[in-house]
Amino acid sequence: MADTVAESAQAPAVLRHAEEVMGTVFSFDVRGGEPEAVRAALEKAIASLHRVNEVFSTYREDSQVSRLVRGELTVEECDPEVAEVLELGAEAERVSDGWFSMRYQGRLDPTGIVKGWAAERAARLVAAAGVSGVSVNGGGDVQLLGVPGPERPWRVGVSDPLRPGGLAAVVSAAGADELAVATSGTAERGAHIVDPRTGRSAVTDLVAVTVVTPQLTWADCWATAAFAMGSREALGWLESLPDVEALLITAGDEVRCTGGLAGRLG
């Protein structure tokens, strides 16, 4: 989980909103922009999240993904976003050598990519209204665009999985036009991450993996894949990815991080 922290001094006008959807809460923090245009963009972004839930939910019998799984629809008959997400998921599977997967118990399940993709898309919809900065926090995974104020970067606190209420790190978006922070682990939801090679819960030495990269779609996928790998394999793999930094915490309270992560802390 992560919390967005913005400096308040000299900050532009602020619009905040929390929306319950997709089984979690999406929190918006929007800075600057023309108020009417910003509100309209926020409404569009919120509507997009609810539409994503209608289309992709594996819990809804009438969702397009559920109907696709049952063979009642083809991908071509679904909304264009379905093909887009499936293509992104296939790329994530390729890059992670199968450690990220869109299949669960033999059935198509794009859940692992949808939330991050939806939050990133919502942030970009708001940013298009001409705001100075926007943060969208979808259940603890955060997409940051722009800045919250003059010379004031967005900062994201990363929860310590072994010390409830504490922070393991604070990530700064200083110097970045866009940055995303995503965490996968067992602290909040227990052993919910699946090892795609066994089909069972992933059992590794890790309790949390936090990934920092420009786009939340990928940050979310890479955090999930890295957790399933375990710390030894995951660290080397994450180091090999461009524009990716990560923090890994083991059950033994050992902290491992990629070489450039220090430049993103503060």
N, C-alpha and C positions, 0 to 999 in steps of 0.2 A: 504494500500500500504506500501511497505517497500523498503529500499535501503540498499545494502550491502556496508560496509565500512571496508577496510583492511588497516592495518598499512603498510607503504612503506619501512621503514628502514630494511635493511638486508633481504628483500624479494627475493624469487627465481624469475626466469624468468616468465613473465606474458604473457598470451594470452587471449585476450578479443574478444568477438563476440556477436552481437545482431542479432536475427533472427525473422522476422515477420511470424507468423504462428498461427493457431487456434484463429484468431481474436485478438491477442495480440502480445507482444514482449517478447521473451525469451532471457535473457542476460546471457552470460557465462563469468566467470572470473576464469581462470585456472592458477595454480601456480606450477612451477617445471615440472619435467619429461623430457624425451627425445623429442625434438621438433617435429621430424617427426612422432613419435608414437602418440604424443598428437594431432597433426593436424588430423591424420587419425581417432582417437577416436572422436574428435569433429565433423568431417564430419559424422561419423556413428550416433552420438547422434542427430545431426540436421536432418539427414534423418529419424530417428525414430520419431521425432516430426511431420514431414510432413506425414509420414505413419499413425500415430495416427489420424491426421486430416482427412485423406482419409477414414479411417475405422470408426471413431466414430462421425464425424460431423453430427449433426441433421439438418443442413442447406443444405447439399448435398443430392440430391435425389438418387445418386448412391452409397452413403456410405453403408457399411455393416450394420450399426445400422439402417439406414433408411429402408433398404431392410428387415432387421429383423423385424422391427415394422410392415411393410406391409405384413409380412408372406411369403416373397419371399425366405428367407433363414431361416435355423434353426441355433441355436447356434453352433451346431457341424459342420456346413458348413462354419462358419465364421473363421477368423484367431483365433488362440488360445488365443490371448490377449483379445478377447471379453469375453470369458468365465472367464478369470482371473479377468477382471474388474468387471464383474457382480457378481462374488463371493465376491470380496472385498466390493462392494457396499451393498450386502446383509448383510455382517458382520457389516458394518457401520450402517445399518438400525437396526440391532439387538441391538448393543451396545447403540445406541441413543434412543431406544424404539420408533423408527419410526420418530423421528424429522429430521433425514437425510433420504431423499428418492430419488430413481432413477426414479420416475414417475412424470410426469407433465401433468395435464389435462387428466389423465387416460392412458397416453402413456409412454412407456419406454423412459427415457432420462437420460443417465449416465453422462451428462455434469458436474454435481457437483463433481464428483470424478476424471474425466479424466485428467484435467489440472494438478492437484497436482501429480497424479500418473505418468503422462508423464514427468514432470519436474524432479521428483525423479529418474525415470529410466534413463533419459538423464544424470543426474549428475553421476550416478553409471557407466554408459558406459564410461564416460570420466575418472573417478577415476580408472577404471580398466587398464588404460594405464600407471599407476605407477606415477601419479602426487602426489605432496605433499598436494595439496588442490584444491577444486573446489567449486564454488558457481554458482548455476543456479537460476535465478530470473525469474519466469514465471508470468508476469503481476502483480508483487508485492508480490507474495508468493515465499519463498526462501528455497532451499535445500542446506545445507552446509555440506561438507565432508572434513576431514583433516584440515590442517591449511594453512594460506596464507604465513607464514614465521616462522622462529625460534622464539618461545615464543611470537608469534603474533596471537591472536585468530581472527576469523571472528567476525564482529560486524554488526548488522542489525538495522537500524533506523526504528522505527514504526511511521508512519505519524499520526499527531493529526487530527482527523476528524472534530473537531470544530474550528481549527486554521490553515487554509491552509498555507502550507509552514513550519509549525512547527512540532516538534517531540513530541509524547506522551511518548516515551521511547526508549532506545537503548538496544538491547538484545545482550549479549556476548555468544559466543560458547566456551569460555575458559573451558578446561578440558573435552570437548565432542568431540568424533571422528566424530559424525554426529549430526546435529541439523537442525530443520526446523521451519520456522516462517510463519504462514498464517493468513490473516485477512479477515473477512467478515464484510460488513457494507454497509451503504448507501452513504458515502461521494463521491465515485468515480462513481458509476453506478446507484445511486438512489435506489428505492425500488424494487430490482430485486430478493430478496430472498423470496422463497415461503414457506408459512406455509403448510406443507403436510397434516395437519388435516382439512384445509378449502379449499386448492387449490388456495388460493388468496395470495397476497403479505403479508409477515409477518409484523404485526404491533406490536411492542414491545417498551419498554423503552430504547432500545439500539440503538446506532449509529455505534458501532464497537466492534468486538470481535477479539482479536489476540490470537492465540494458539501457544505455543512453545512445541515441542515434537521431538523425533529423526527423524521421517519419515513424509515427506510432504504429502504423500497420506492421512494419518490420520489427520494431522494438518488441512488440507483443509476441510475434512469432519466434524471434531469436531467444527471448527469455524462456519461453516454453520448451523449445528444443534443447537449450543449454541445461535446463533443470533435468530433463530426462536423461541427458548424457552422463551427468555426474561431473564433479569439479575438474578432474584431471583432463578428460577429453574436451570438456566445454571451454576451458580457458584457452587452450591452443586454437580451437575453432573460432572462438570470438575474436581472438587476436588477428586472425586471418581475414576478417571481414572489414571492408572499407568503411570509415566513418562510424565505427562502433566501439564504444567503451562499455565496460561492465564491472559490476561488483558482485562477488560470489561469497556467500556465507555458509559454512558447513555446520553440521549438528554439533561438532566439537568446538564451535566458536572460533574457527579459523577464518580469517578474511583474506580472500584472494581477489586481485583486480588486474585488469588489462593495463598495459604500460602507459597509456595516455589518460587514464581516468583522473589522475591528480589535477590535470589542467581543467577539468570540469567541476571540481569541488570548490565550495566557498560560499 
